[in-house]
Amino acid sequence: MSHWSVLTGDVDDALVLKTGGSTSQGKLAVYSYEEWQALVSTFGASLSAQLNNGDRVANLFFSGDLYASFLFVHDSLAYVERSICEFPFTGNVEPDVLADAIERHRINVLAGVPAQLLQFCAYLAQHRRVLYGVETLLYAGESLFAPQLAILGEMFPNARIASIGYASVDAGLIGASDRDCALGEHRVFDQQTLLEIVDEHTGEVIEECDRTGLLVLTNLTRRLMPLLRYPVGDRACWREPAATPRRKFALKGRSAHSQRVRVGVLSLFTEEIHEIVQRVAHSEQWQLLIEQTGPKDLLSVKWVPEPQLQAVEPVLRELREALLAHYPAIDDLSREGLLEFRVLPCATTDLKLHPRSGKQLRVLDLRVYDVPLQEFV
């Protein structure tokens, strides 16, 4: 790693973290300790907008195996400009233990990934427990959609639901969450980042409001592992005019050309899927389709069989098994009722193309991201 070409110096006084969520092959991100403290102090200050004095916060993000989310939120909470109390449970806490602790310790804020919060809701519903004392749900790592929000509202009827903020271990700070942000909206960290929205086909920088493009980030503070016009992987649009301080933007789903696709706590890499489809099915033509069916994500891998292939079913089974072996979290999420996974043979004409360039799209995210704020506060 000391000779890794993306680093500007030696890894002698630094923090090494894994990116990529729950894939089988994580990638690494490196921060100097000074950069890490700048990251968490800035994020913690922004998080103050979503908390009140006296809040008792359950940190339900995941830790271990070099993953960053729990450590990042824990360190950021130390810089919140409110008098709060943190309960560092991690995401591996048993649901009965968590439910009892929330009532016993009067915990009123839950912070975690949507999949973990929804799994906890399933336990509460099964045991007919409603937690009226929870006043705020803060989520990160994936968007929440209307059917999921309805489930959270049933189990936490007095809770306001908001993003904890938008950041990733590879990109660093991306967006702050304010009280005036609708779900999916964030504000730019002006002093730390240069955030651009560009046309996915032409590369044109978009300045007008409500025109969707690819979110691109330049980090102004990281020196050990610099980021210049880094494609975050999400699509977004501006909600406020150019030159507005801390300009507001809204997420509009994953990019069709994103190298990493996030579904719940699961991260999939398009190059990994491509290698599996090519090796098992001998096909270059495939597409990843993400939809929403009630509270569940529907994840489909569509692929075009070879013309001379006599029996599709054996290849379909082998392809499905190879994908599940590479991404074991798919099975876990399916058992928990949070995901439905399909592998579907199709004709070439069934694969969607870019409307202007005619290029085949690798990822189609058809989930509905626009959720009215007033419905879930």
BELQUI-V671099 format. One record per pair of residues at least 6 apart in sequence whose C-alpha atoms are under 7 Angstrom apart, sorted by the first residue. I is the first residue (numbers start at 1). J is the second residue. D is the distance in Angstrom with one decimal. If there is no record, write none. Layout:
i:I j:J d:D
i:I j:J d:D
This chain:
i:2 j:10 d:5.2
i:2 j:11 d:5.9
i:6 j:225 d:6.0
i:7 j:224 d:5.5
i:7 j:225 d:4.9
i:8 j:224 d:5.1
i:8 j:225 d:6.5
i:9 j:224 d:6.1
i:13 j:32 d:5.9
i:13 j:33 d:6.3
i:14 j:30 d:6.7
i:14 j:31 d:5.4
i:14 j:32 d:4.0
i:14 j:33 d:5.1
i:15 j:30 d:5.8
i:15 j:31 d:5.2
i:15 j:32 d:6.0
i:15 j:33 d:6.3
i:16 j:28 d:6.8
i:16 j:29 d:6.0
i:16 j:30 d:4.7
i:16 j:31 d:6.6
i:17 j:28 d:5.6
i:17 j:29 d:5.3
i:17 j:30 d:6.3
i:17 j:66 d:4.9
i:17 j:67 d:5.8
i:17 j:68 d:6.2
i:18 j:26 d:5.7
i:18 j:27 d:5.4
i:18 j:28 d:4.5
i:18 j:29 d:6.1
i:18 j:66 d:5.1
i:18 j:67 d:5.2
i:19 j:26 d:5.6
i:19 j:27 d:5.1
i:19 j:28 d:5.6
i:19 j:29 d:6.6
i:19 j:67 d:6.8
i:19 j:169 d:6.0
i:19 j:170 d:6.3
i:20 j:26 d:5.1
i:20 j:27 d:6.3
i:20 j:267 d:5.7
i:21 j:265 d:6.6
i:21 j:266 d:6.0
i:21 j:267 d:5.2
i:22 j:265 d:6.7
i:22 j:266 d:5.3
i:22 j:267 d:5.8
i:22 j:329 d:6.7
i:23 j:266 d:6.9
i:23 j:267 d:5.7
i:23 j:268 d:6.3
i:23 j:327 d:5.8
i:24 j:326 d:6.1
i:24 j:327 d:6.2
i:29 j:169 d:6.6
i:29 j:170 d:5.6
i:30 j:225 d:6.4
i:31 j:224 d:6.6
i:32 j:224 d:6.6
i:35 j:222 d:6.3
i:39 j:173 d:6.9
i:40 j:72 d:6.6
i:40 j:75 d:6.0
i:40 j:76 d:4.5
i:41 j:76 d:5.9
i:41 j:79 d:5.3
i:43 j:76 d:6.0
i:44 j:76 d:4.2
i:44 j:77 d:5.5
i:44 j:79 d:4.7
i:44 j:80 d:4.7
i:45 j:79 d:5.9
i:45 j:80 d:5.1
i:45 j:81 d:6.1
i:46 j:176 d:6.0
i:47 j:80 d:6.3
i:47 j:164 d:6.6
i:48 j:80 d:5.1
i:48 j:81 d:5.5
i:48 j:82 d:6.4
i:49 j:178 d:5.7
i:49 j:179 d:6.6
i:50 j:178 d:6.6
i:50 j:179 d:6.5
i:52 j:82 d:6.2
i:53 j:82 d:5.1
i:53 j:83 d:4.7
i:53 j:84 d:5.9
i:54 j:83 d:5.7
i:54 j:84 d:5.2
i:55 j:84 d:5.0
i:55 j:85 d:6.4
i:55 j:108 d:6.4
i:55 j:109 d:6.7
i:56 j:84 d:5.9
i:56 j:85 d:4.7
i:56 j:86 d:5.9
i:56 j:107 d:4.8
i:56 j:108 d:5.6
i:56 j:109 d:6.0
i:57 j:85 d:6.1
i:57 j:86 d:4.8
i:57 j:87 d:5.9
i:57 j:107 d:6.2
i:57 j:108 d:6.5
i:57 j:109 d:4.6
i:57 j:110 d:5.9
i:58 j:86 d:6.0
i:58 j:87 d:4.7
i:58 j:88 d:6.1
i:58 j:89 d:6.5
i:58 j:107 d:6.8
i:58 j:109 d:6.2
i:58 j:110 d:4.9
i:58 j:111 d:6.0
i:59 j:86 d:6.9
i:59 j:87 d:6.0
i:59 j:88 d:4.9
i:59 j:89 d:5.8
i:59 j:90 d:6.0
i:59 j:110 d:6.6
i:59 j:111 d:5.3
i:59 j:112 d:6.6
i:60 j:89 d:5.7
i:60 j:90 d:4.4
i:60 j:91 d:4.4
i:60 j:111 d:5.7
i:60 j:112 d:4.7
i:61 j:69 d:5.8
i:61 j:70 d:4.7
i:61 j:90 d:5.1
i:61 j:91 d:4.9
i:61 j:112 d:4.9
i:61 j:113 d:6.5
i:62 j:69 d:6.0
i:62 j:70 d:5.1
i:62 j:90 d:5.3
i:62 j:91 d:4.7
i:63 j:69 d:6.7
i:63 j:70 d:5.2
i:63 j:71 d:6.9
i:63 j:90 d:6.5
i:68 j:169 d:6.7
i:70 j:90 d:6.6
i:91 j:116 d:6.9
i:95 j:120 d:5.9
i:95 j:123 d:6.7
i:107 j:134 d:6.7
i:108 j:133 d:5.8
i:108 j:134 d:4.1
i:108 j:135 d:5.2
i:108 j:136 d:6.5
i:109 j:134 d:5.8
i:109 j:135 d:6.1
i:109 j:136 d:4.8
i:109 j:137 d:5.8
i:110 j:136 d:6.5
i:110 j:137 d:5.0
i:110 j:138 d:6.2
i:111 j:137 d:6.0
i:111 j:138 d:4.6
i:111 j:139 d:5.7
i:112 j:138 d:6.5
i:112 j:139 d:5.1
i:112 j:140 d:6.5
i:113 j:139 d:5.3
i:113 j:140 d:5.3
i:113 j:141 d:5.8
i:113 j:142 d:7.0
i:114 j:139 d:6.0
i:114 j:142 d:6.7
i:114 j:144 d:6.7
i:114 j:264 d:6.7
i:115 j:264 d:5.5
i:115 j:265 d:6.4
i:118 j:152 d:7.0
i:119 j:336 d:6.9
i:121 j:152 d:6.6
i:121 j:155 d:6.2
i:124 j:130 d:6.6
i:124 j:155 d:6.9
i:130 j:155 d:4.8
i:130 j:156 d:6.3
i:131 j:155 d:6.1
i:131 j:156 d:5.4
i:132 j:156 d:5.8
i:132 j:157 d:6.2
i:132 j:158 d:5.8
i:134 j:156 d:6.2
i:134 j:158 d:6.5
i:134 j:159 d:5.7
i:135 j:158 d:5.5
i:135 j:159 d:4.0
i:135 j:160 d:6.0
i:136 j:159 d:4.7
i:136 j:160 d:4.7
i:136 j:161 d:5.9
i:137 j:159 d:6.3
i:137 j:160 d:6.1
i:137 j:161 d:4.8
i:137 j:162 d:6.3
i:138 j:161 d:6.1
i:138 j:162 d:5.2
i:138 j:163 d:5.3
i:138 j:164 d:4.9
i:139 j:162 d:6.5
i:139 j:163 d:5.0
i:139 j:164 d:5.5
i:140 j:163 d:6.0
i:140 j:164 d:6.0
i:140 j:165 d:6.8
i:140 j:166 d:7.0
i:142 j:262 d:6.8
i:142 j:263 d:6.9
i:142 j:264 d:5.8
i:143 j:184 d:6.9
i:145 j:368 d:6.9
i:145 j:369 d:6.6
i:146 j:371 d:6.5
i:147 j:294 d:5.4
i:147 j:295 d:5.0
i:148 j:295 d:4.8
i:159 j:377 d:7.0
i:160 j:376 d:6.6
i:160 j:377 d:4.5
i:161 j:376 d:6.4
i:161 j:377 d:6.2
i:162 j:183 d:6.4
i:163 j:177 d:6.1
i:163 j:183 d:6.9
i:164 j:177 d:6.2
i:165 j:175 d:6.0
i:165 j:176 d:4.9
i:165 j:177 d:4.8
i:166 j:173 d:6.8
i:166 j:174 d:5.4
i:166 j:175 d:4.6
i:166 j:176 d:6.2
i:167 j:173 d:4.6
i:167 j:174 d:5.0
i:167 j:175 d:6.6
i:171 j:232 d:6.8
i:174 j:188 d:6.7
i:174 j:189 d:6.9
i:175 j:186 d:5.1
i:175 j:187 d:5.1
i:175 j:188 d:5.0
i:175 j:189 d:6.1
i:176 j:186 d:5.2
i:176 j:187 d:4.9
i:176 j:188 d:6.4
i:176 j:189 d:6.7
i:177 j:186 d:5.0
i:177 j:187 d:6.4
i:182 j:372 d:7.0
i:182 j:373 d:4.9
i:183 j:371 d:6.5
i:183 j:373 d:6.2
i:184 j:250 d:5.5
i:184 j:251 d:5.4
i:185 j:248 d:6.8
i:185 j:249 d:5.6
i:185 j:250 d:4.2
i:185 j:251 d:6.4
i:186 j:248 d:5.6
i:186 j:249 d:5.6
i:186 j:250 d:6.4
i:187 j:246 d:5.3
i:187 j:247 d:5.5
i:187 j:248 d:4.3
i:187 j:249 d:6.2
i:188 j:246 d:4.8
i:188 j:247 d:5.5
i:188 j:248 d:6.5
i:189 j:246 d:6.3
i:190 j:246 d:5.8
i:192 j:219 d:6.3
i:192 j:220 d:5.2
i:192 j:221 d:5.9
i:193 j:217 d:6.7
i:193 j:218 d:5.7
i:193 j:219 d:4.6
i:193 j:220 d:5.2
i:194 j:217 d:5.9
i:194 j:218 d:5.0
i:194 j:219 d:6.5
i:195 j:216 d:5.9
i:195 j:217 d:4.7
i:195 j:218 d:6.5
i:196 j:205 d:6.8
i:196 j:215 d:6.0
i:196 j:216 d:5.1
i:196 j:217 d:6.3
i:197 j:205 d:6.0
i:197 j:206 d:5.5
i:197 j:213 d:5.4
i:197 j:214 d:5.3
i:197 j:215 d:4.7
i:197 j:216 d:6.0
i:197 j:236 d:6.8
i:197 j:237 d:6.9
i:198 j:204 d:5.3
i:198 j:205 d:4.3
i:198 j:206 d:5.3
i:198 j:213 d:5.1
i:198 j:214 d:5.1
i:198 j:215 d:6.6
i:199 j:205 d:6.5
i:199 j:206 d:6.7
i:199 j:213 d:4.8
i:199 j:214 d:6.2
i:200 j:213 d:5.9
i:200 j:214 d:5.6
i:201 j:357 d:7.0
i:207 j:242 d:6.2
i:208 j:238 d:6.9
i:208 j:241 d:6.8
i:209 j:237 d:6.4
i:209 j:238 d:4.6
i:209 j:239 d:5.4
i:209 j:240 d:6.3
i:209 j:241 d:6.5
i:210 j:237 d:5.1
i:210 j:238 d:5.7
i:210 j:239 d:6.3
i:211 j:237 d:5.4
i:212 j:235 d:6.5
i:212 j:236 d:5.3
i:212 j:237 d:4.6
i:213 j:235 d:5.4
i:213 j:236 d:5.7
i:213 j:237 d:6.4
i:214 j:234 d:6.2
i:214 j:235 d:4.6
i:214 j:236 d:6.3
i:214 j:255 d:6.6
i:215 j:231 d:6.1
i:215 j:232 d:5.9
i:215 j:233 d:6.9
i:215 j:234 d:5.8
i:215 j:235 d:5.6
i:215 j:236 d:6.0
i:216 j:229 d:5.3
i:216 j:230 d:5.3
i:216 j:231 d:4.5
i:216 j:232 d:5.8
i:217 j:228 d:6.8
i:217 j:229 d:4.9
i:217 j:230 d:5.0
i:217 j:231 d:6.5
i:217 j:232 d:6.8
i:218 j:227 d:5.5
i:218 j:228 d:4.5
i:218 j:229 d:4.8
i:218 j:230 d:6.2
i:219 j:226 d:7.0
i:219 j:227 d:5.5
i:219 j:228 d:6.6
i:233 j:254 d:5.9
i:233 j:255 d:5.5
i:233 j:258 d:4.7
i:233 j:259 d:6.9
i:233 j:260 d:6.7
i:234 j:251 d:6.9
i:234 j:253 d:5.8
i:234 j:254 d:4.3
i:234 j:255 d:5.2
i:235 j:251 d:6.0
i:235 j:252 d:5.1
i:235 j:253 d:5.4
i:235 j:254 d:5.6
i:235 j:255 d:5.4
i:236 j:249 d:6.6
i:236 j:250 d:5.4
i:236 j:251 d:4.3
i:236 j:252 d:4.9
i:237 j:249 d:5.6
i:237 j:250 d:5.4
i:237 j:251 d:6.7
i:238 j:248 d:6.2
i:238 j:249 d:4.3
i:238 j:250 d:6.4
i:239 j:248 d:5.4
i:239 j:249 d:5.1
i:239 j:250 d:6.7
i:240 j:247 d:6.0
i:240 j:248 d:5.7
i:252 j:369 d:6.0
i:253 j:365 d:6.1
i:253 j:369 d:6.9
i:254 j:261 d:6.8
i:254 j:365 d:6.0
i:256 j:361 d:5.6
i:256 j:362 d:5.8
i:256 j:363 d:4.4
i:256 j:364 d:5.9
i:257 j:361 d:6.9
i:257 j:362 d:6.2
i:257 j:363 d:6.6
i:259 j:269 d:5.5
i:259 j:270 d:5.3
i:259 j:271 d:6.9
i:260 j:267 d:6.4
i:260 j:268 d:5.6
i:260 j:269 d:4.5
i:260 j:270 d:6.3
i:261 j:267 d:5.5
i:261 j:268 d:5.1
i:261 j:269 d:6.3
i:262 j:268 d:6.5
i:266 j:329 d:6.6
i:277 j:283 d:6.1
i:277 j:319 d:6.8
i:278 j:284 d:6.0
i:280 j:319 d:5.9
i:281 j:305 d:6.8
i:281 j:315 d:6.3
i:281 j:319 d:6.8
i:283 j:304 d:6.6
i:283 j:305 d:6.5
i:283 j:306 d:6.6
i:285 j:303 d:5.8
i:285 j:304 d:5.6
i:286 j:302 d:5.4
i:286 j:303 d:4.1
i:286 j:304 d:6.3
i:286 j:362 d:7.0
i:287 j:301 d:5.9
i:287 j:302 d:5.2
i:287 j:303 d:6.5
i:287 j:351 d:6.7
i:287 j:361 d:6.8
i:287 j:362 d:4.8
i:287 j:363 d:5.9
i:288 j:300 d:5.8
i:288 j:301 d:4.8
i:288 j:302 d:6.4
i:288 j:362 d:6.0
i:288 j:363 d:4.8
i:288 j:364 d:6.2
i:289 j:299 d:5.9
i:289 j:300 d:5.0
i:289 j:301 d:6.4
i:289 j:363 d:6.0
i:289 j:364 d:4.8
i:289 j:365 d:6.1
i:290 j:297 d:7.0
i:290 j:298 d:5.7
i:290 j:299 d:4.9
i:290 j:300 d:6.5
i:290 j:364 d:6.2
i:290 j:365 d:4.8
i:290 j:366 d:5.9
i:290 j:367 d:6.8
i:291 j:297 d:5.9
i:291 j:298 d:4.9
i:291 j:299 d:6.6
i:291 j:365 d:6.5
i:291 j:366 d:5.1
i:291 j:367 d:5.1
i:292 j:298 d:5.6
i:292 j:367 d:5.6
i:296 j:337 d:6.8
i:296 j:338 d:4.7
i:296 j:339 d:5.2
i:296 j:340 d:6.9
i:297 j:338 d:6.4
i:297 j:339 d:4.8
i:297 j:340 d:6.3
i:298 j:339 d:5.9
i:298 j:340 d:4.8
i:298 j:341 d:6.1
i:299 j:340 d:6.1
i:299 j:341 d:4.9
i:299 j:342 d:6.3
i:300 j:341 d:5.9
i:300 j:342 d:4.6
i:300 j:343 d:5.7
i:300 j:344 d:6.9
i:301 j:342 d:6.3
i:301 j:343 d:4.8
i:301 j:344 d:6.1
i:302 j:343 d:6.0
i:302 j:344 d:4.7
i:302 j:345 d:5.7
i:302 j:346 d:6.3
i:303 j:344 d:6.4
i:303 j:345 d:5.1
i:303 j:346 d:5.8
i:304 j:345 d:5.7
i:304 j:346 d:5.2
i:304 j:347 d:5.7
i:304 j:348 d:6.0
i:305 j:345 d:6.5
i:316 j:343 d:6.9
i:320 j:343 d:6.1
i:324 j:330 d:6.5
i:324 j:331 d:7.0
i:333 j:339 d:5.4
i:334 j:340 d:5.8
i:352 j:360 d:6.3
i:352 j:361 d:6.2
i:353 j:359 d:5.3
i:353 j:360 d:4.4
i:353 j:361 d:5.5
i:354 j:360 d:6.2
i:354 j:361 d:6.2
